[in-house]
Amino acid sequence: MTFLTAEMPSYTYAVKGEKLLRSGGCECMIARKEKTSSESCGYLLKISGKCRDALKILDRYAVPYKVISDGGA
């Protein structure tokens, strides 16, 4: 199983990303970061399964993200 964690710039983008990925057949969920900094909103998008496809979907719809954990994408 591959997995990836993407830091999102806002809760709104996290929700948008989740909806786009689920409609594209990618398994994902929104999670709250434990420690937040002033640079981050504190939300993550945890993606499992087809991670490369998921990143392509986010890029295609211009949803900003930062990959912070790549477990085999």
PDB file of N, CA, C and O in Angstrom:
ATOM      1  N   MET A   1       0.861  -1.181   0.000  1.00  0.00           N
ATOM      2  CA  MET A   1       0.000   0.000   0.000  1.00  0.00           C
ATOM      3  C   MET A   1       0.896   1.229   0.000  1.00  0.00           C
ATOM      4  O   MET A   1       1.833   1.329   0.793  1.00  0.00           O
ATOM      5  N   THR A   2       0.607   2.142  -0.877  1.00  0.00           N
ATOM      6  CA  THR A   2       1.332   3.401  -0.911  1.00  0.00           C
ATOM      7  C   THR A   2       0.526   4.458  -0.171  1.00  0.00           C
ATOM      8  O   THR A   2      -0.702   4.395  -0.112  1.00  0.00           O
ATOM      9  N   PHE A   3       1.226   5.417   0.385  1.00  0.00           N
ATOM     10  CA  PHE A   3       0.536   6.499   1.075  1.00  0.00           C
ATOM     11  C   PHE A   3       1.337   7.780   0.931  1.00  0.00           C
ATOM     12  O   PHE A   3       2.534   7.759   0.645  1.00  0.00           O
ATOM     13  N   LEU A   4       0.655   8.885   1.133  1.00  0.00           N
ATOM     14  CA  LEU A   4       1.264  10.192   1.001  1.00  0.00           C
ATOM     15  C   LEU A   4       0.523  11.163   1.915  1.00  0.00           C
ATOM     16  O   LEU A   4      -0.697  11.080   2.054  1.00  0.00           O
ATOM     17  N   THR A   5       1.248  12.069   2.530  1.00  0.00           N
ATOM     18  CA  THR A   5       0.632  13.111   3.343  1.00  0.00           C
ATOM     19  C   THR A   5       0.973  14.455   2.736  1.00  0.00           C
ATOM     20  O   THR A   5       2.145  14.775   2.533  1.00  0.00           O
ATOM     21  N   ALA A   6      -0.051  15.241   2.445  1.00  0.00           N
ATOM     22  CA  ALA A   6       0.134  16.559   1.843  1.00  0.00           C
ATOM     23  C   ALA A   6      -0.380  17.628   2.794  1.00  0.00           C
ATOM     24  O   ALA A   6      -1.505  17.552   3.289  1.00  0.00           O
ATOM     25  N   GLU A   7       0.461  18.623   3.040  1.00  0.00           N
ATOM     26  CA  GLU A   7       0.059  19.756   3.864  1.00  0.00           C
ATOM     27  C   GLU A   7      -0.708  20.733   2.980  1.00  0.00           C
ATOM     28  O   GLU A   7      -0.265  21.077   1.885  1.00  0.00           O
ATOM     29  N   MET A   8      -1.856  21.172   3.468  1.00  0.00           N
ATOM     30  CA  MET A   8      -2.707  22.057   2.687  1.00  0.00           C
ATOM     31  C   MET A   8      -2.616  23.483   3.230  1.00  0.00           C
ATOM     32  O   MET A   8      -2.475  23.672   4.439  1.00  0.00           O
ATOM     33  N   PRO A   9      -2.695  24.498   2.345  1.00  0.00           N
ATOM     34  CA  PRO A   9      -2.563  25.881   2.798  1.00  0.00           C
ATOM     35  C   PRO A   9      -3.782  26.412   3.544  1.00  0.00           C
ATOM     36  O   PRO A   9      -3.692  27.429   4.233  1.00  0.00           O
ATOM     37  N   SER A  10      -4.924  25.731   3.414  1.00  0.00           N
ATOM     38  CA  SER A  10      -6.125  26.171   4.122  1.00  0.00           C
ATOM     39  C   SER A  10      -7.104  25.006   4.237  1.00  0.00           C
ATOM     40  O   SER A  10      -7.002  24.018   3.511  1.00  0.00           O
ATOM     41  N   TYR A  11      -8.042  25.139   5.149  1.00  0.00           N
ATOM     42  CA  TYR A  11      -9.078  24.123   5.297  1.00  0.00           C
ATOM     43  C   TYR A  11      -9.907  24.032   4.011  1.00  0.00           C
ATOM     44  O   TYR A  11     -10.316  22.945   3.602  1.00  0.00           O
ATOM     45  N   THR A  12     -10.144  25.164   3.394  1.00  0.00           N
ATOM     46  CA  THR A  12     -10.934  25.197   2.153  1.00  0.00           C
ATOM     47  C   THR A  12     -10.271  24.362   1.064  1.00  0.00           C
ATOM     48  O   THR A  12     -10.945  23.591   0.379  1.00  0.00           O
ATOM     49  N   TYR A  13      -8.963  24.506   0.897  1.00  0.00           N
ATOM     50  CA  TYR A  13      -8.250  23.703  -0.100  1.00  0.00           C
ATOM     51  C   TYR A  13      -8.224  22.224   0.284  1.00  0.00           C
ATOM     52  O   TYR A  13      -8.265  21.357  -0.589  1.00  0.00           O
ATOM     53  N   ALA A  14      -8.158  21.931   1.573  1.00  0.00           N
ATOM     54  CA  ALA A  14      -8.192  20.533   2.015  1.00  0.00           C
ATOM     55  C   ALA A  14      -9.515  19.885   1.624  1.00  0.00           C
ATOM     56  O   ALA A  14      -9.534  18.757   1.130  1.00  0.00           O
ATOM     57  N   VAL A  15     -10.617  20.591   1.844  1.00  0.00           N
ATOM     58  CA  VAL A  15     -11.941  20.064   1.490  1.00  0.00           C
ATOM     59  C   VAL A  15     -12.073  19.930  -0.026  1.00  0.00           C
ATOM     60  O   VAL A  15     -12.574  18.919  -0.519  1.00  0.00           O
ATOM     61  N   LYS A  16     -11.627  20.942  -0.764  1.00  0.00           N
ATOM     62  CA  LYS A  16     -11.685  20.888  -2.227  1.00  0.00           C
ATOM     63  C   LYS A  16     -10.869  19.706  -2.743  1.00  0.00           C
ATOM     64  O   LYS A  16     -11.325  18.965  -3.613  1.00  0.00           O
ATOM     65  N   GLY A  17      -9.662  19.532  -2.205  1.00  0.00           N
ATOM     66  CA  GLY A  17      -8.811  18.427  -2.622  1.00  0.00           C
ATOM     67  C   GLY A  17      -9.445  17.083  -2.323  1.00  0.00           C
ATOM     68  O   GLY A  17      -9.428  16.179  -3.158  1.00  0.00           O
ATOM     69  N   GLU A  18     -10.005  16.954  -1.129  1.00  0.00           N
ATOM     70  CA  GLU A  18     -10.655  15.699  -0.749  1.00  0.00           C
ATOM     71  C   GLU A  18     -11.802  15.367  -1.705  1.00  0.00           C
ATOM     72  O   GLU A  18     -11.918  14.226  -2.154  1.00  0.00           O
ATOM     73  N   LYS A  19     -12.633  16.332  -2.016  1.00  0.00           N
ATOM     74  CA  LYS A  19     -13.765  16.096  -2.927  1.00  0.00           C
ATOM     75  C   LYS A  19     -13.290  15.694  -4.316  1.00  0.00           C
ATOM     76  O   LYS A  19     -13.830  14.764  -4.915  1.00  0.00           O
ATOM     77  N   LEU A  20     -12.277  16.395  -4.831  1.00  0.00           N
ATOM     78  CA  LEU A  20     -11.750  16.073  -6.156  1.00  0.00           C
ATOM     79  C   LEU A  20     -11.147  14.673  -6.194  1.00  0.00           C
ATOM     80  O   LEU A  20     -11.374  13.917  -7.138  1.00  0.00           O
ATOM     81  N   LEU A  21     -10.384  14.336  -5.170  1.00  0.00           N
ATOM     82  CA  LEU A  21      -9.732  13.029  -5.145  1.00  0.00           C
ATOM     83  C   LEU A  21     -10.740  11.901  -5.006  1.00  0.00           C
ATOM     84  O   LEU A  21     -10.628  10.879  -5.683  1.00  0.00           O
ATOM     85  N   ARG A  22     -11.709  12.077  -4.145  1.00  0.00           N
ATOM     86  CA  ARG A  22     -12.732  11.027  -3.986  1.00  0.00           C
ATOM     87  C   ARG A  22     -13.536  10.831  -5.269  1.00  0.00           C
ATOM     88  O   ARG A  22     -13.867   9.703  -5.635  1.00  0.00           O
ATOM     89  N   SER A  23     -13.847  11.930  -5.947  1.00  0.00           N
ATOM     90  CA  SER A  23     -14.589  11.797  -7.213  1.00  0.00           C
ATOM     91  C   SER A  23     -13.725  11.155  -8.286  1.00  0.00           C
ATOM     92  O   SER A  23     -14.248  10.578  -9.240  1.00  0.00           O
ATOM     93  N   GLY A  24     -12.401  11.249  -8.139  1.00  0.00           N
ATOM     94  CA  GLY A  24     -11.476  10.610  -9.075  1.00  0.00           C
ATOM     95  C   GLY A  24     -11.101   9.194  -8.668  1.00  0.00           C
ATOM     96  O   GLY A  24     -10.262   8.571  -9.319  1.00  0.00           O
ATOM     97  N   GLY A  25     -11.703   8.673  -7.607  1.00  0.00           N
ATOM     98  CA  GLY A  25     -11.473   7.300  -7.186  1.00  0.00           C
ATOM     99  C   GLY A  25     -10.277   7.104  -6.269  1.00  0.00           C
ATOM    100  O   GLY A  25      -9.814   5.978  -6.088  1.00  0.00           O
ATOM    101  N   CYS A  26      -9.768   8.191  -5.685  1.00  0.00           N
ATOM    102  CA  CYS A  26      -8.627   8.097  -4.770  1.00  0.00           C
ATOM    103  C   CYS A  26      -9.114   8.111  -3.326  1.00  0.00           C
ATOM    104  O   CYS A  26      -9.993   8.889  -2.954  1.00  0.00           O
ATOM    105  N   GLU A  27      -8.527   7.238  -2.529  1.00  0.00           N
ATOM    106  CA  GLU A  27      -8.897   7.160  -1.118  1.00  0.00           C
ATOM    107  C   GLU A  27      -8.110   8.202  -0.336  1.00  0.00           C
ATOM    108  O   GLU A  27      -6.881   8.235  -0.412  1.00  0.00           O
ATOM    109  N   CYS A  28      -8.805   9.056   0.415  1.00  0.00           N
ATOM    110  CA  CYS A  28      -8.131  10.106   1.170  1.00  0.00           C
ATOM    111  C   CYS A  28      -8.998  10.564   2.339  1.00  0.00           C
ATOM    112  O   CYS A  28     -10.187  10.256   2.418  1.00  0.00           O
ATOM    113  N   MET A  29      -8.361  11.314   3.248  1.00  0.00           N
ATOM    114  CA  MET A  29      -9.092  11.888   4.375  1.00  0.00           C
ATOM    115  C   MET A  29      -8.368  13.142   4.860  1.00  0.00           C
ATOM    116  O   MET A  29      -7.150  13.264   4.728  1.00  0.00           O
ATOM    117  N   ILE A  30      -9.131  14.056   5.414  1.00  0.00           N
ATOM    118  CA  ILE A  30      -8.563  15.282   5.991  1.00  0.00           C
ATOM    119  C   ILE A  30      -8.197  14.981   7.444  1.00  0.00           C
ATOM    120  O   ILE A  30      -8.952  14.334   8.169  1.00  0.00           O
ATOM    121  N   ALA A  31      -7.027  15.462   7.850  1.00  0.00           N
ATOM    122  CA  ALA A  31      -6.594  15.294   9.238  1.00  0.00           C
ATOM    123  C   ALA A  31      -6.057  16.624   9.752  1.00  0.00           C
ATOM    124  O   ALA A  31      -5.541  17.436   8.983  1.00  0.00           O
ATOM    125  N   ARG A  32      -6.179  16.834  11.033  1.00  0.00           N
ATOM    126  CA  ARG A  32      -5.666  18.044  11.677  1.00  0.00           C
ATOM    127  C   ARG A  32      -4.227  17.774  12.102  1.00  0.00           C
ATOM    128  O   ARG A  32      -3.928  16.721  12.666  1.00  0.00           O
ATOM    129  N   LYS A  33      -3.335  18.729  11.827  1.00  0.00           N
ATOM    130  CA  LYS A  33      -1.957  18.601  12.281  1.00  0.00           C
ATOM    131  C   LYS A  33      -1.908  18.769  13.786  1.00  0.00           C
ATOM    132  O   LYS A  33      -2.656  19.561  14.358  1.00  0.00           O
ATOM    133  N   GLU A  34      -1.023  18.020  14.422  1.00  0.00           N
ATOM    134  CA  GLU A  34      -0.902  18.131  15.874  1.00  0.00           C
ATOM    135  C   GLU A  34      -0.246  19.442  16.274  1.00  0.00           C
ATOM    136  O   GLU A  34      -0.741  20.142  17.157  1.00  0.00           O
ATOM    137  N   LYS A  35       0.845  19.773  15.642  1.00  0.00           N
ATOM    138  CA  LYS A  35       1.549  21.014  15.955  1.00  0.00           C
ATOM    139  C   LYS A  35       1.445  21.944  14.757  1.00  0.00           C
ATOM    140  O   LYS A  35       1.871  21.595  13.656  1.00  0.00           O
ATOM    141  N   THR A  36       0.892  23.099  14.965  1.00  0.00           N
ATOM    142  CA  THR A  36       0.775  24.054  13.871  1.00  0.00           C
ATOM    143  C   THR A  36       1.800  25.158  14.034  1.00  0.00           C
ATOM    144  O   THR A  36       2.196  25.501  15.148  1.00  0.00           O
ATOM    145  N   SER A  37       2.219  25.701  12.922  1.00  0.00           N
ATOM    146  CA  SER A  37       3.130  26.839  12.942  1.00  0.00           C
ATOM    147  C   SER A  37       2.400  28.035  12.353  1.00  0.00           C
ATOM    148  O   SER A  37       1.280  27.904  11.861  1.00  0.00           O
ATOM    149  N   SER A  38       3.014  29.165  12.402  1.00  0.00           N
ATOM    150  CA  SER A  38       2.380  30.360  11.844  1.00  0.00           C
ATOM    151  C   SER A  38       2.300  30.296  10.328  1.00  0.00           C
ATOM    152  O   SER A  38       1.560  31.068   9.719  1.00  0.00           O
ATOM    153  N   GLU A  39       3.056  29.381   9.703  1.00  0.00           N
ATOM    154  CA  GLU A  39       3.061  29.257   8.244  1.00  0.00           C
ATOM    155  C   GLU A  39       2.020  28.270   7.727  1.00  0.00           C
ATOM    156  O   GLU A  39       1.790  28.196   6.520  1.00  0.00           O
ATOM    157  N   SER A  40       1.401  27.527   8.601  1.00  0.00           N
ATOM    158  CA  SER A  40       0.499  26.467   8.175  1.00  0.00           C
ATOM    159  C   SER A  40      -0.877  26.631   8.814  1.00  0.00           C
ATOM    160  O   SER A  40      -1.008  27.136   9.929  1.00  0.00           O
ATOM    161  N   CYS A  41      -1.896  26.195   8.083  1.00  0.00           N
ATOM    162  CA  CYS A  41      -3.252  26.267   8.623  1.00  0.00           C
ATOM    163  C   CYS A  41      -3.522  25.113   9.573  1.00  0.00           C
ATOM    164  O   CYS A  41      -4.449  25.175  10.381  1.00  0.00           O
ATOM    165  N   GLY A  42      -2.720  24.062   9.482  1.00  0.00           N
ATOM    166  CA  GLY A  42      -2.881  22.940  10.386  1.00  0.00           C
ATOM    167  C   GLY A  42      -3.696  21.791   9.849  1.00  0.00           C
ATOM    168  O   GLY A  42      -4.154  20.955  10.628  1.00  0.00           O
ATOM    169  N   TYR A  43      -3.897  21.715   8.519  1.00  0.00           N
ATOM    170  CA  TYR A  43      -4.660  20.614   7.943  1.00  0.00           C
ATOM    171  C   TYR A  43      -3.826  19.834   6.944  1.00  0.00           C
ATOM    172  O   TYR A  43      -3.026  20.392   6.194  1.00  0.00           O
ATOM    173  N   LEU A  44      -4.038  18.518   6.959  1.00  0.00           N
ATOM    174  CA  LEU A  44      -3.337  17.608   6.068  1.00  0.00           C
ATOM    175  C   LEU A  44      -4.348  16.847   5.236  1.00  0.00           C
ATOM    176  O   LEU A  44      -5.507  16.691   5.621  1.00  0.00           O
ATOM    177  N   LEU A  45      -3.896  16.386   4.108  1.00  0.00           N
ATOM    178  CA  LEU A  45      -4.686  15.484   3.284  1.00  0.00           C
ATOM    179  C   LEU A  45      -3.899  14.181   3.234  1.00  0.00           C
ATOM    180  O   LEU A  45      -2.813  14.130   2.657  1.00  0.00           O
ATOM    181  N   LYS A  46      -4.444  13.134   3.836  1.00  0.00           N
ATOM    182  CA  LYS A  46      -3.787  11.826   3.860  1.00  0.00           C
ATOM    183  C   LYS A  46      -4.360  10.993   2.721  1.00  0.00           C
ATOM    184  O   LYS A  46      -5.558  10.713   2.669  1.00  0.00           O
ATOM    185  N   ILE A  47      -3.478  10.607   1.816  1.00  0.00           N
ATOM    186  CA  ILE A  47      -3.878   9.907   0.594  1.00  0.00           C
ATOM    187  C   ILE A  47      -3.287   8.511   0.621  1.00  0.00           C
ATOM    188  O   ILE A  47      -2.111   8.342   0.944  1.00  0.00           O
ATOM    189  N   SER A  48      -4.089   7.507   0.284  1.00  0.00           N
ATOM    190  CA  SER A  48      -3.577   6.141   0.193  1.00  0.00           C
ATOM    191  C   SER A  48      -4.002   5.539  -1.136  1.00  0.00           C
ATOM    192  O   SER A  48      -5.015   5.919  -1.723  1.00  0.00           O
ATOM    193  N   GLY A  49      -3.205   4.596  -1.587  1.00  0.00           N
ATOM    194  CA  GLY A  49      -3.515   3.942  -2.849  1.00  0.00           C
ATOM    195  C   GLY A  49      -2.826   4.587  -4.027  1.00  0.00           C
ATOM    196  O   GLY A  49      -1.599   4.559  -4.125  1.00  0.00           O
ATOM    197  N   LYS A  50      -3.601   5.167  -4.922  1.00  0.00           N
ATOM    198  CA  LYS A  50      -3.087   5.721  -6.180  1.00  0.00           C
ATOM    199  C   LYS A  50      -2.564   7.142  -5.975  1.00  0.00           C
ATOM    200  O   LYS A  50      -3.193   8.108  -6.407  1.00  0.00           O
ATOM    201  N   CYS A  51      -1.419   7.264  -5.317  1.00  0.00           N
ATOM    202  CA  CYS A  51      -0.897   8.582  -4.950  1.00  0.00           C
ATOM    203  C   CYS A  51      -0.456   9.411  -6.160  1.00  0.00           C
ATOM    204  O   CYS A  51      -0.693  10.619  -6.199  1.00  0.00           O
ATOM    205  N   ARG A  52       0.172   8.784  -7.130  1.00  0.00           N
ATOM    206  CA  ARG A  52       0.600   9.539  -8.319  1.00  0.00           C
ATOM    207  C   ARG A  52      -0.612  10.124  -9.042  1.00  0.00           C
ATOM    208  O   ARG A  52      -0.589  11.276  -9.475  1.00  0.00           O
ATOM    209  N   ASP A  53      -1.653   9.334  -9.166  1.00  0.00           N
ATOM    210  CA  ASP A  53      -2.884   9.824  -9.795  1.00  0.00           C
ATOM    211  C   ASP A  53      -3.489  10.961  -8.976  1.00  0.00           C
ATOM    212  O   ASP A  53      -3.996  11.934  -9.536  1.00  0.00           O
ATOM    213  N   ALA A  54      -3.435  10.838  -7.666  1.00  0.00           N
ATOM    214  CA  ALA A  54      -3.994  11.869  -6.792  1.00  0.00           C
ATOM    215  C   ALA A  54      -3.268  13.194  -6.978  1.00  0.00           C
ATOM    216  O   ALA A  54      -3.905  14.243  -7.073  1.00  0.00           O
ATOM    217  N   LEU A  55      -1.948  13.154  -7.032  1.00  0.00           N
ATOM    218  CA  LEU A  55      -1.183  14.390  -7.211  1.00  0.00           C
ATOM    219  C   LEU A  55      -1.468  15.013  -8.572  1.00  0.00           C
ATOM    220  O   LEU A  55      -1.504  16.237  -8.699  1.00  0.00           O
ATOM    221  N   LYS A  56      -1.668  14.185  -9.584  1.00  0.00           N
ATOM    222  CA  LYS A  56      -2.014  14.704 -10.915  1.00  0.00           C
ATOM    223  C   LYS A  56      -3.356  15.426 -10.881  1.00  0.00           C
ATOM    224  O   LYS A  56      -3.527  16.460 -11.528  1.00  0.00           O
ATOM    225  N   ILE A  57      -4.304  14.883 -10.130  1.00  0.00           N
ATOM    226  CA  ILE A  57      -5.622  15.516 -10.008  1.00  0.00           C
ATOM    227  C   ILE A  57      -5.492  16.867  -9.313  1.00  0.00           C
ATOM    228  O   ILE A  57      -6.057  17.860  -9.770  1.00  0.00           O
ATOM    229  N   LEU A  58      -4.746  16.904  -8.202  1.00  0.00           N
ATOM    230  CA  LEU A  58      -4.567  18.172  -7.487  1.00  0.00           C
ATOM    231  C   LEU A  58      -3.881  19.204  -8.379  1.00  0.00           C
ATOM    232  O   LEU A  58      -4.266  20.374  -8.391  1.00  0.00           O
ATOM    233  N   ASP A  59      -2.872  18.773  -9.119  1.00  0.00           N
ATOM    234  CA  ASP A  59      -2.177  19.692 -10.030  1.00  0.00           C
ATOM    235  C   ASP A  59      -3.103  20.181 -11.145  1.00  0.00           C
ATOM    236  O   ASP A  59      -3.098  21.365 -11.485  1.00  0.00           O
ATOM    237  N   ARG A  60      -3.892  19.278 -11.710  1.00  0.00           N
ATOM    238  CA  ARG A  60      -4.783  19.635 -12.815  1.00  0.00           C
ATOM    239  C   ARG A  60      -5.782  20.711 -12.403  1.00  0.00           C
ATOM    240  O   ARG A  60      -6.119  21.588 -13.199  1.00  0.00           O
ATOM    241  N   TYR A  61      -6.253  20.644 -11.167  1.00  0.00           N
ATOM    242  CA  TYR A  61      -7.244  21.613 -10.677  1.00  0.00           C
ATOM    243  C   TYR A  61      -6.616  22.738  -9.854  1.00  0.00           C
ATOM    244  O   TYR A  61      -7.317  23.484  -9.171  1.00  0.00           O
ATOM    245  N   ALA A  62      -5.290  22.850  -9.926  1.00  0.00           N
ATOM    246  CA  ALA A  62      -4.543  23.943  -9.279  1.00  0.00           C
ATOM    247  C   ALA A  62      -4.814  24.044  -7.779  1.00  0.00           C
ATOM    248  O   ALA A  62      -4.959  25.136  -7.231  1.00  0.00           O
ATOM    249  N   VAL A  63      -4.880  22.884  -7.130  1.00  0.00           N
ATOM    250  CA  VAL A  63      -5.042  22.855  -5.675  1.00  0.00           C
ATOM    251  C   VAL A  63      -3.630  22.835  -5.072  1.00  0.00           C
ATOM    252  O   VAL A  63      -2.892  21.868  -5.262  1.00  0.00           O
ATOM    253  N   PRO A  64      -3.255  23.886  -4.354  1.00  0.00           N
ATOM    254  CA  PRO A  64      -1.891  23.936  -3.796  1.00  0.00           C
ATOM    255  C   PRO A  64      -1.721  22.946  -2.630  1.00  0.00           C
ATOM    256  O   PRO A  64      -2.635  22.732  -1.834  1.00  0.00           O
ATOM    257  N   TYR A  65      -0.541  22.362  -2.560  1.00  0.00           N
ATOM    258  CA  TYR A  65      -0.211  21.421  -1.496  1.00  0.00           C
ATOM    259  C   TYR A  65       1.304  21.338  -1.368  1.00  0.00           C
ATOM    260  O   TYR A  65       2.044  21.794  -2.240  1.00  0.00           O
ATOM    261  N   LYS A  66       1.745  20.750  -0.271  1.00  0.00           N
ATOM    262  CA  LYS A  66       3.159  20.490  -0.060  1.00  0.00           C
ATOM    263  C   LYS A  66       3.272  19.071   0.471  1.00  0.00           C
ATOM    264  O   LYS A  66       2.734  18.765   1.535  1.00  0.00           O
ATOM    265  N   VAL A  67       3.965  18.200  -0.254  1.00  0.00           N
ATOM    266  CA  VAL A  67       4.137  16.829   0.192  1.00  0.00           C
ATOM    267  C   VAL A  67       5.090  16.827   1.386  1.00  0.00           C
ATOM    268  O   VAL A  67       6.217  17.313   1.294  1.00  0.00           O
ATOM    269  N   ILE A  68       4.625  16.276   2.505  1.00  0.00           N
ATOM    270  CA  ILE A  68       5.482  16.242   3.692  1.00  0.00           C
ATOM    271  C   ILE A  68       5.850  14.823   4.097  1.00  0.00           C
ATOM    272  O   ILE A  68       6.767  14.628   4.895  1.00  0.00           O
ATOM    273  N   SER A  69       5.150  13.828   3.561  1.00  0.00           N
ATOM    274  CA  SER A  69       5.476  12.436   3.841  1.00  0.00           C
ATOM    275  C   SER A  69       5.109  11.606   2.624  1.00  0.00           C
ATOM    276  O   SER A  69       3.958  11.586   2.190  1.00  0.00           O
ATOM    277  N   ASP A  70       6.108  10.922   2.081  1.00  0.00           N
ATOM    278  CA  ASP A  70       5.909  10.115   0.893  1.00  0.00           C
ATOM    279  C   ASP A  70       6.284   8.689   1.226  1.00  0.00           C
ATOM    280  O   ASP A  70       7.461   8.359   1.370  1.00  0.00           O
ATOM    281  N   GLY A  71       5.282   7.855   1.348  1.00  0.00           N
ATOM    282  CA  GLY A  71       5.535   6.462   1.706  1.00  0.00           C
ATOM    283  C   GLY A  71       5.463   5.523   0.520  1.00  0.00           C
ATOM    284  O   GLY A  71       5.009   4.386   0.651  1.00  0.00           O
ATOM    285  N   GLY A  72       5.902   5.981  -0.618  1.00  0.00           N
ATOM    286  CA  GLY A  72       5.939   5.103  -1.781  1.00  0.00           C
ATOM    287  C   GLY A  72       5.060   5.560  -2.915  1.00  0.00           C
ATOM    288  O   GLY A  72       4.583   4.735  -3.694  1.00  0.00           O
ATOM    289  N   ALA A  73       4.830   6.862  -3.034  1.00  0.00           N
ATOM    290  CA  ALA A  73       4.017   7.370  -4.140  1.00  0.00           C
ATOM    291  C   ALA A  73       4.781   7.130  -5.396  1.00  0.00           C
ATOM    292  O   ALA A  73       4.308   7.471  -6.480  1.00  0.00           O
TER     293      ALA A  73
END
